[in-house]
């Protein structure tokens, strides 16, 4: 869709329903995160949320945007798609300008299939996961900040093939995100003249039994295991897999955080696991946005909390929102925010580049590989 096309479409919609785009009457800019804060991936939701809150608290402490403070409404969808849809509609009926970082492929699949954001005309900034079916075809209201899963799989497969790994196993969550990941790894390997040696699915739940997957891995003897999983199940898999004595390297996507894997599997069993990274190193002393994050985390992160890549993703994604609001002028509306985000061509967010346009809805292609080292430190 051309820039003129989407802006014309949005202007027509605005003329029909001006209340949906009305500027907030108060001196506050309202935003929301609707994501699991409980349930099987609740820890991930809470980690991203803390990063969002740190970015907002730091901005508000500096006076906000043109004297307006950002107010975050955090809503727990309990990893239930029906509740996600209900909460989005509720937020859209009020003064909320945008939604940040929904988490979970079942929820976002439902939101896109039912055209929920199309009907409420509220932008979403940042989506987890980055599965291809959630990105293509692009939705004009959904701005993906992180690199897509397709970019992560490509980097993982390239890394594995570069170091001579020929027999690739895939262990994946039996949800849309996991199934899409299996298909993408199969496609990438076929392009290199190879096939997946073995694949095994597992259900999402509190206590997962990986015995069937482990039996398949023992028989296949792979050179590397690509694990497609949210953080908590990833930790459970690593723990059960290492306990068998099998030693094939495990590589996973950015959702399998070092913190969760180490907490569940223990530092010794977690050591050596490779994790794709879609943001720079949060601990970097040279990346400006990383340095600012470290300073803001010390001030607003809370006593005893330690910074993680998930916190950093929430923080950087919120910086993208803040830049969009800044470009929206003194009285931001949903329509103005969408136009402002589209104007962010090669925007430098403190060393993290974001490139949106009228037709481009994926902001970054950055992917690196981090390795869990001693004391659960992520090295990359």
C-alpha positions in Angstrom: 0.0 0.0 0.0 1.4 3.4 -1.0 1.9 6.2 1.6 -0.8 8.2 -0.1 -3.0 5.2 0.0 -2.8 4.4 3.7 -3.0 8.1 4.7 -6.0 8.6 2.5 -7.6 5.5 3.9 -6.9 6.6 7.5 -8.2 10.1 6.8 -11.4 8.7 5.4 -11.8 6.5 8.4 -11.2 9.5 10.7 -13.9 11.5 9.0 -16.4 8.7 9.6 -15.3 8.3 13.3 -13.5 11.3 14.6 -13.9 10.3 18.2 -11.5 7.4 17.7 -8.7 9.7 16.8 -9.5 12.6 19.2 -6.6 14.0 21.2 -6.6 13.3 24.9 -8.3 16.1 26.8 -5.9 15.7 29.8 -2.2 16.5 30.0 -1.4 12.8 29.9 -0.5 10.6 27.0 -2.2 7.2 27.5 -0.6 4.0 26.3 -1.2 0.3 27.3 0.5 -3.0 27.4 -1.9 -6.0 27.1 0.2 -9.1 27.7 0.4 -12.2 30.0 1.4 -11.1 33.5 0.4 -14.6 34.8 0.2 -18.1 33.4 2.8 -20.1 31.5 4.7 -17.1 30.0 3.8 -14.5 32.7 7.4 -14.0 33.7 8.3 -12.9 30.1 5.4 -10.4 30.1 6.5 -9.0 33.4 10.1 -8.6 32.3 9.1 -6.6 29.1 6.7 -4.6 31.2 9.5 -3.5 33.6 11.6 -2.3 30.7 8.6 -0.3 29.4 8.0 1.3 32.8 11.6 2.2 33.3 11.6 4.1 30.0 8.4 5.9 30.8 9.4 6.7 34.4 12.7 8.1 33.2 11.1 10.3 30.5 8.4 11.6 33.0 11.1 12.4 35.5 12.7 14.6 32.9 9.5 16.4 32.4 7.7 14.2 29.8 7.0 15.3 26.2 6.2 19.0 25.9 5.0 19.0 29.5 2.8 15.9 29.0 3.5 12.7 31.0 3.1 9.3 29.6 0.7 7.0 31.6 1.0 3.3 31.1 -2.0 1.0 31.7 -0.8 -2.6 32.2 -3.4 -5.3 31.6 -3.0 -9.1 32.1 -4.6 -11.1 29.3 -3.5 -14.3 31.1 -2.3 -15.8 27.8 -5.9 -16.1 26.7 -6.7 -14.8 23.2 -10.3 -14.0 24.0 -9.2 -11.8 26.8 -6.6 -10.1 24.6 -9.3 -9.1 22.1 -11.6 -7.9 24.9 -9.0 -5.8 26.5 -7.8 -4.2 23.2 -11.4 -3.2 22.4 -11.8 -1.7 25.9 -8.6 0.3 25.7 -9.4 1.5 22.2 -12.8 2.8 23.4 -10.9 5.3 25.6 -8.0 7.7 25.2 -5.3 5.1 24.7 -3.0 6.2 21.8 -1.1 3.0 21.3 -0.4 -0.5 22.6 3.1 -1.8 23.4 4.5 -5.3 23.2 1.7 -7.8 23.2 3.2 -11.2 23.9 2.1 -14.6 22.5 1.4 -16.0 19.0 -2.0 -17.4 19.8 -3.3 -13.9 20.9 -1.7 -12.0 18.0 -2.9 -14.6 15.5 -6.4 -14.1 16.8 -6.1 -10.3 16.8 -4.9 -10.2 13.2 -7.4 -12.9 11.9 -10.3 -11.1 13.4 -9.0 -7.7 12.2 -9.3 -6.3 15.7 -6.7 -3.5 15.3 -8.2 -2.6 11.9 -11.6 -2.1 13.5 -10.3 0.0 16.4 -7.6 1.8 14.4 -5.1 1.8 17.3 -1.4 1.2 16.5 0.6 -1.6 18.1 4.3 -1.0 18.6 6.5 -4.1 19.0 5.1 -7.6 18.9 6.4 -10.8 20.5 7.0 -13.2 18.9 8.3 -12.2 15.4 6.8 -15.2 13.6 6.4 -14.6 9.9 2.6 -15.2 9.9 2.2 -12.3 12.3 4.2 -10.0 9.9 3.1 -11.0 6.4 1.0 -9.6 4.9 1.9 -6.4 6.9 -0.9 -4.9 8.9 -0.9 -1.0 8.6 -1.5 -0.7 12.3 1.2 -3.0 13.6 4.8 -1.8 13.8 7.3 -4.6 14.5 10.4 -3.2 16.1 12.6 -6.3 16.6 14.0 -8.4 13.7 11.6 -11.1 12.7 12.0 -14.8 13.5 12.9 -15.4 9.9 16.0 -13.3 10.4 16.8 -15.2 13.6 16.5 -18.6 12.0 18.6 -17.5 9.1 21.4 -16.4 11.5 21.2 -19.6 13.6 21.3 -21.9 10.5 24.1 -19.9 9.0 26.1 -20.1 12.2 25.5 -23.8 12.5 26.5 -24.6 8.9 29.6 -22.3 9.2 30.9 -24.4 12.1 30.3 -27.6 10.2 27.1 -28.9 11.8 25.2 -31.2 9.3 22.5 -33.0 11.3 20.0 -30.4 12.6 17.2 -31.3 15.0 14.3 -29.0 15.8 12.4 -29.1 19.1 9.4 -26.7 18.9 6.4 -25.5 20.9 3.1 -26.8 19.5 1.7 -23.3 18.9 1.6 -21.2 15.8 5.0 -19.6 16.6 6.6 -23.0 16.9 5.1 -24.5 13.8 6.1 -21.5 11.7 9.6 -21.8 13.0 9.9 -25.5 12.0 8.7 -24.6 8.5 11.3 -21.8 8.3 14.2 -24.0 9.4 13.2 -26.7 7.0 13.1 -24.1 4.2 16.5 -22.7 5.0 18.1 -26.1 5.3 16.6 -27.2 1.9 18.1 -24.1 0.3 21.5 -25.3 1.5 20.9 -28.9 0.3 20.1 -30.3 3.7 17.1 -31.6 5.6 16.0 -31.6 9.3 17.3 -34.8 10.8 14.4 -35.0 13.4 11.7 -32.8 14.7 9.6 -33.0 17.9 6.8 -30.9 19.2 5.9 -30.2 22.8 2.8 -28.7 24.4 2.9 -25.4 26.4 2.2 -26.0 30.1 3.5 -25.6 33.6 5.4 -28.9 33.8 6.3 -30.3 30.4 7.4 -33.9 29.8 10.0 -33.9 27.1 10.6 -37.6 27.2 9.3 -38.2 23.6 11.5 -35.5 22.2 14.5 -36.7 24.2 14.0 -40.2 22.9 13.9 -38.9 19.3 17.1 -36.9 19.9 18.9 -39.9 21.4 18.1 -41.9 18.3 19.0 -39.2 15.8 22.3 -38.0 17.4 22.1 -34.5 15.9 25.0 -32.1 15.6 22.9 -29.2 16.9 19.4 -28.7 18.3 17.3 -25.7 17.3 14.9 -25.0 20.2 11.8 -23.0 19.3 10.2 -22.1 22.6 9.2 -19.4 25.0 11.5 -18.8 27.9 10.1 -21.0 30.7 9.7 -24.2 28.5 13.2 -23.5 27.1 14.6 -23.7 30.6 12.7 -26.9 31.3 14.0 -28.5 28.0 17.6 -27.6 28.7 17.4 -29.1 32.2 15.8 -32.3 31.1 18.1 -32.6 28.0 21.3 -32.0 29.9 20.3 -34.5 32.6 20.3 -37.3 30.0 24.0 -36.8 29.3 23.5 -35.9 25.7 25.9 -33.1 24.6 24.7 -31.7 21.3 24.8 -27.9 21.3 21.4 -26.2 21.8 20.6 -22.9 20.0 17.4 -21.0 20.6 15.6 -17.8 19.6 15.7 -14.6 21.6 12.6 -15.6 23.6 14.6 -18.3 25.4 16.3 -15.8 27.8 19.5 -16.6 29.6 17.9 -15.6 32.9 15.0 -18.1 32.5 17.2 -20.9 31.3 19.7 -20.4 34.1 17.1 -20.1 36.8 15.3 -23.3 35.7 18.2 -25.5 34.5 21.0 -24.1 36.7 24.1 -22.3 35.6 26.2 -25.4 34.8 23.5 -27.0 32.6 22.8 -23.7 30.9 26.4 -22.9 30.0 27.0 -23.1 26.2 23.4 -22.6 25.1 23.4 -20.2 22.1 20.6 -17.6 22.0 19.8 -15.3 19.0 19.7 -11.6 20.0 17.6 -9.0 18.3 18.8 -6.0 20.3 22.4 -4.9 21.1 24.0 -6.0 24.3 22.2 -4.3 27.2 25.5 -4.2 29.1 27.5 -2.6 26.4 29.5 0.4 27.5 29.8 1.7 23.9 26.2 1.6 22.6 24.5 4.9 23.7 21.0 3.4 24.3 22.6 0.6 26.3 24.4 3.1 28.5 21.2 5.2 29.0 19.3 2.0 29.8 21.9 1.0 32.5 21.6 4.5 34.1 17.8 4.5 34.0 17.6 0.9 35.3 19.7 1.8 38.3 17.3 4.7 39.1 14.0 3.1 38.3 14.5 -0.7 38.1 13.7 -1.4 41.7 15.8 -2.7 44.6 17.5 -6.0 43.9 16.5 -6.2 40.2 19.2 -7.1 37.7 18.9 -5.8 34.1 18.2 -8.4 31.3 17.8 -8.4 27.5 14.1 -8.6 28.0 14.0 -5.5 30.1 16.2 -3.9 27.4 13.7 -4.8 24.7 10.9 -3.3 26.6 13.0 -0.2 27.1 14.1 0.2 23.5 10.6 -0.5 22.1 9.3 2.3 24.3 12.0 4.7 23.0 10.6 4.0 19.5 7.1 5.0 20.9 8.5 8.1 22.5 10.2 9.2 19.3 6.9 8.6 17.4 5.1 10.7 20.0 7.7 13.4 19.8 7.3 13.6 16.0 3.5 13.7 16.5 3.5 17.3 17.8 1.9 18.9 20.9 -1.4 17.1 20.5 -0.7 13.5 19.4 -3.5 11.3 18.1 -3.5 7.8 16.8 -3.5 9.0 13.2 -0.6 11.4 13.8 1.4 8.7 15.6 1.0 6.3 12.7 2.2 9.0 10.3 5.1 9.8 12.7 6.2 6.2 12.9 6.1 5.9 9.1 8.4 8.9 9.0 11.1 7.1 11.0 13.4 6.2 8.1 16.8 5.0 9.3 16.0 6.5 12.7 18.9 6.3 15.2 17.6 5.2 18.6 20.9 5.6 20.5 22.8 3.3 18.1 19.9 1.0 17.4 18.6 1.7 13.9 14.9 1.6 13.1 13.6 1.9 9.5 9.8 2.2 9.0 8.0 3.7 6.0 4.5 3.9 4.6 4.9 0.3 3.3 7.6 -1.1 5.7 6.4 -2.4 9.1 9.5 -4.2 10.3 11.9 -1.7 11.9 15.1 -3.7 12.5 17.0 -6.6 10.9 19.6 -6.7 13.7 20.5 -10.3 14.8 23.5 -11.5 16.8 24.3 -14.8 18.6 24.9 -14.7 22.4 26.4 -17.6 24.3 25.6 -18.3 28.0 29.0 -18.4 29.8 30.0 -18.8 33.4 27.8 -17.2 36.0 25.0 -17.0 33.4 26.5 -14.1 31.6 25.5 -13.7 28.0 28.5 -13.1 25.8 28.1 -11.5 22.3 
